[in-house]
Structures are given as C-alpha cells and as structure tokens.
Amino acid sequence: MVTTCHLSANTGSPIEDEPHYRSIFGALQYVVITKPDIAYSVNKVCQFMHKPLDLHFKAVKRILRYLQGTLNYGLKFIRSSKFLLEGYLDASWGSDVDDRRSTSGFCVFLRGNIISWSSRKQQVISRSMAEAEYRSVAHLTAELVWIRSLLTELCVPVPKKALIWCDNSAVVAVAGNPVLHSKFKHVEMDILFVREKVADRVLQLASS
C-alpha cells in the first residue's frame, strides 16, 4: 500500500462478506511477525475491521498481491562482532484523515540484525511534529528497556547503552536537556521517562 493512500472510515461502499475481510486480516497479523515491510499497511487496514468498506478491501488485496510478488524475500541475519543495540523511529504527524492522530513506527537492531518492529496509531492527537516524534521515542524506549531486560534474564551480555536514531533535532535536544520546556509539558510523562533512561546511561539519542 502506497503511503499516499489515505483510507477513511467514511469513504467507500459497504462490502457483503465482512467476516471474509476479518479472516484475511487475521492471517496478515501472523505474516507481520516475519514481514516488517507490511507492518504499516496491515496496521492501517486493521483500523477498519469494525466496518470495512470496499476501498479497505482493495487495500487488503493490494497487500496480498505484494506478498505474492515477494514470496522469496525474507529476513537475513548476519554474524557481527560489534555488539550494538540500536533503534530507528519515525512518525507521520496527523496522517489519519478521520481523527488526525499520528502514526508511530520503529525497528530495533541487535548486532545489525532486525529483531523487533512496530507500527501503530498514537492514542492522542499530537499538536506538533516534535510531539508526535517524542511519543514515538517513548514507545521505542519502552521496547529497548524490555529487550535489555530479556537479554539479561537470558544471561546474554547487554550493551552498556542502547542507541536511538531520530531525524528530529528538537526531540534529541529535549531528551538531554534537564529543563522541561513549557511547549512540551503536555507530553511530560513521555519526556521524563525517556530522560530518565538517558540519565541512567541506558540509552542515547542521536540525530540521523
């Protein structure tokens, strides 16, 4: 599904076989476990399961055609001596045409191999691009903390500090600044959570 395709809950005609649509989506959820490239598309069509329309079904069929053309594609894991835990993130600000909520996406790499990924709509409306990005940082930070905890339980050596790559310099600056700017107070919980991990040297934010 192309990123310029803006699906809406109010555009399109009802479909006759709604259970069929839901069963296809249920199968796609399993495919996402090994196909991070369709995480955004599957998450998007999932938002219309309660009342699927014909345009939503067309998007689902486009995903299926893409999968058919990439049957021989998969995840490649390589051996690396560089033990680094890092994450990349991005956010599309106000991309939902119905409620203008943003979408967060991230992927986590361990020793250069992707091990975790996510794409989901944010729960609240962000009033700026920086706010949307910072909520994505908070989501990724929580994932990295969990991965570090899991590696510790498995007695796997854990990198001293995880690295987060973010393309928003304002977000990187706020994460390392002990002064809470007034324009970010409405995302105070996310900021304090990320800043605590930065102060504890659990992770580091860098501008990509």
ROVO-646459 format. One record per residue (C-alpha): residue number from 1; residue in one letter; chain; x, y, z. Coordinates in steps of 0.02 Angstrom, whole numbers. Layout:
! residues N
<NUM,"A","A",<X,Y,Z>>
...
END
This chain:
! residues 208
<1,"M","A",<0,0,0>>
<2,"V","A",<75,166,-52>>
<3,"T","A",<98,298,83>>
<4,"T","A",<-6,422,-17>>
<5,"C","A",<-159,311,1>>
<6,"H","A",<-266,393,136>>
<7,"L","A",<-401,272,190>>
<8,"S","A",<-553,338,283>>
<9,"A","A",<-692,258,383>>
<10,"N","A",<-818,366,288>>
<11,"T","A",<-762,342,108>>
<12,"G","A",<-819,191,9>>
<13,"S","A",<-963,68,-2>>
<14,"P","A",<-1006,-73,120>>
<15,"I","A",<-947,-247,73>>
<16,"E","A",<-1056,-401,80>>
<17,"D","A",<-937,-525,161>>
<18,"E","A",<-867,-437,314>>
<19,"P","A",<-813,-600,402>>
<20,"H","A",<-705,-641,250>>
<21,"Y","A",<-617,-473,266>>
<22,"R","A",<-584,-502,451>>
<23,"S","A",<-518,-678,421>>
<24,"I","A",<-392,-613,293>>
<25,"F","A",<-333,-481,413>>
<26,"G","A",<-314,-611,550>>
<27,"A","A",<-198,-707,435>>
<28,"L","A",<-100,-549,392>>
<29,"Q","A",<-64,-522,577>>
<30,"Y","A",<37,-683,577>>
<31,"V","A",<129,-632,418>>
<32,"V","A",<185,-469,500>>
<33,"I","A",<285,-573,625>>
<34,"T","A",<415,-604,489>>
<35,"K","A",<373,-461,368>>
<36,"P","A",<413,-290,442>>
<37,"D","A",<389,-209,271>>
<38,"I","A",<200,-230,282>>
<39,"A","A",<181,-179,465>>
<40,"Y","A",<115,-6,424>>
<41,"S","A",<-8,-67,291>>
<42,"V","A",<-78,-206,400>>
<43,"N","A",<-96,-89,548>>
<44,"K","A",<-190,34,437>>
<45,"V","A",<-318,-89,369>>
<46,"C","A",<-341,-158,545>>
<47,"Q","A",<-418,7,596>>
<48,"F","A",<-572,-28,489>>
<49,"M","A",<-613,-204,547>>
<50,"H","A",<-772,-147,635>>
<51,"K","A",<-847,-80,473>>
<52,"P","A",<-744,-125,318>>
<53,"L","A",<-784,-38,154>>
<54,"D","A",<-740,-82,-25>>
<55,"L","A",<-588,34,-28>>
<56,"H","A",<-520,-52,127>>
<57,"F","A",<-541,-221,44>>
<58,"K","A",<-448,-157,-110>>
<59,"A","A",<-304,-107,4>>
<60,"V","A",<-304,-282,81>>
<61,"K","A",<-298,-362,-91>>
<62,"R","A",<-153,-248,-138>>
<63,"I","A",<-58,-311,15>>
<64,"L","A",<-92,-490,-39>>
<65,"R","A",<-28,-454,-216>>
<66,"Y","A",<129,-379,-140>>
<67,"L","A",<156,-534,-34>>
<68,"Q","A",<133,-644,-187>>
<69,"G","A",<269,-548,-278>>
<70,"T","A",<391,-556,-132>>
<71,"L","A",<374,-739,-81>>
<72,"N","A",<563,-764,-95>>
<73,"Y","A",<603,-612,12>>
<74,"G","A",<644,-635,196>>
<75,"L","A",<745,-575,343>>
<76,"K","A",<932,-601,332>>
<77,"F","A",<1032,-624,491>>
<78,"I","A",<1219,-598,487>>
<79,"R","A",<1356,-630,612>>
<80,"S","A",<1436,-475,683>>
<81,"S","A",<1569,-445,814>>
<82,"K","A",<1500,-271,851>>
<83,"F","A",<1378,-292,994>>
<84,"L","A",<1262,-143,972>>
<85,"L","A",<1079,-122,1016>>
<86,"E","A",<1000,20,917>>
<87,"G","A",<830,78,860>>
<88,"Y","A",<765,186,719>>
<89,"L","A",<600,279,728>>
<90,"D","A",<487,395,633>>
<91,"A","A",<313,469,647>>
<92,"S","A",<187,532,522>>
<93,"W","A",<107,684,600>>
<94,"G","A",<-83,693,589>>
<95,"S","A",<-89,564,450>>
<96,"D","A",<-259,491,494>>
<97,"V","A",<-390,586,393>>
<98,"D","A",<-530,542,514>>
<99,"D","A",<-460,595,683>>
<100,"R","A",<-290,671,636>>
<101,"R","A",<-194,558,753>>
<102,"S","A",<-14,519,709>>
<103,"T","A",<65,351,672>>
<104,"S","A",<223,291,759>>
<105,"G","A",<343,167,684>>
<106,"F","A",<508,93,742>>
<107,"C","A",<627,-51,715>>
<108,"V","A",<760,-121,831>>
<109,"F","A",<925,-197,777>>
<110,"L","A",<1041,-307,878>>
<111,"R","A",<1214,-333,804>>
<112,"G","A",<1149,-265,640>>
<113,"N","A",<1001,-385,632>>
<114,"I","A",<821,-328,648>>
<115,"I","A",<737,-411,797>>
<116,"S","A",<584,-303,833>>
<117,"W","A",<471,-183,740>>
<118,"S","A",<306,-94,763>>
<119,"S","A",<185,23,675>>
<120,"R","A",<34,89,768>>
<121,"K","A",<-78,240,782>>
<122,"Q","A",<-48,352,932>>
<123,"Q","A",<-183,361,1064>>
<124,"V","A",<-194,550,1072>>
<125,"I","A",<-182,694,948>>
<126,"S","A",<-10,774,934>>
<127,"R","A",<-6,961,913>>
<128,"S","A",<163,966,826>>
<129,"M","A",<281,855,730>>
<130,"A","A",<404,859,875>>
<131,"E","A",<268,798,993>>
<132,"A","A",<224,654,877>>
<133,"E","A",<407,607,863>>
<134,"Y","A",<433,614,1051>>
<135,"R","A",<290,494,1081>>
<136,"S","A",<374,378,957>>
<137,"V","A",<536,394,1056>>
<138,"A","A",<442,345,1214>>
<139,"H","A",<370,190,1129>>
<140,"L","A",<541,139,1065>>
<141,"T","A",<623,172,1233>>
<142,"A","A",<500,56,1319>>
<143,"E","A",<538,-79,1190>>
<144,"L","A",<726,-60,1212>>
<145,"V","A",<711,-69,1402>>
<146,"W","A",<610,-230,1385>>
<147,"I","A",<737,-306,1263>>
<148,"R","A",<881,-264,1380>>
<149,"S","A",<787,-346,1524>>
<150,"L","A",<753,-502,1419>>
<151,"L","A",<936,-516,1367>>
<152,"T","A",<989,-500,1549>>
<153,"E","A",<871,-640,1601>>
<154,"L","A",<942,-750,1463>>
<155,"C","A",<1119,-713,1527>>
<156,"V","A",<1164,-628,1363>>
<157,"P","A",<1291,-487,1377>>
<158,"V","A",<1197,-322,1364>>
<159,"P","A",<1270,-168,1280>>
<160,"K","A",<1307,-31,1405>>
<161,"K","A",<1199,91,1310>>
<162,"A","A",<1066,72,1176>>
<163,"L","A",<1063,199,1034>>
<164,"I","A",<907,281,964>>
<165,"W","A",<914,367,794>>
<166,"C","A",<791,509,770>>
<167,"D","A",<778,631,625>>
<168,"N","A",<707,772,732>>
<169,"S","A",<844,878,814>>
<170,"A","A",<719,963,931>>
<171,"V","A",<671,795,1006>>
<172,"V","A",<854,747,1030>>
<173,"A","A",<888,913,1116>>
<174,"V","A",<740,898,1236>>
<175,"A","A",<788,719,1284>>
<176,"G","A",<955,775,1351>>
<177,"N","A",<901,942,1424>>
<178,"P","A",<859,940,1611>>
<179,"V","A",<747,1092,1588>>
<180,"L","A",<569,1045,1537>>
<181,"H","A",<514,1170,1406>>
<182,"S","A",<338,1238,1426>>
<183,"K","A",<289,1190,1248>>
<184,"F","A",<322,1007,1290>>
<185,"K","A",<231,1000,1457>>
<186,"H","A",<82,909,1381>>
<187,"V","A",<197,761,1345>>
<188,"E","A",<285,775,1513>>
<189,"M","A",<267,590,1559>>
<190,"D","A",<347,531,1398>>
<191,"I","A",<487,659,1413>>
<192,"L","A",<528,613,1593>>
<193,"F","A",<525,427,1552>>
<194,"V","A",<648,447,1408>>
<195,"R","A",<756,573,1502>>
<196,"E","A",<771,453,1650>>
<197,"K","A",<840,317,1536>>
<198,"V","A",<961,441,1456>>
<199,"A","A",<1021,498,1628>>
<200,"D","A",<1043,317,1683>>
<201,"R","A",<1151,288,1528>>
<202,"V","A",<1032,152,1470>>
<203,"L","A",<1013,235,1301>>
<204,"Q","A",<1073,380,1195>>
<205,"L","A",<979,483,1066>>
<206,"A","A",<1066,536,907>>
<207,"S","A",<1007,638,759>>
<208,"S","A",<1005,540,597>>
END
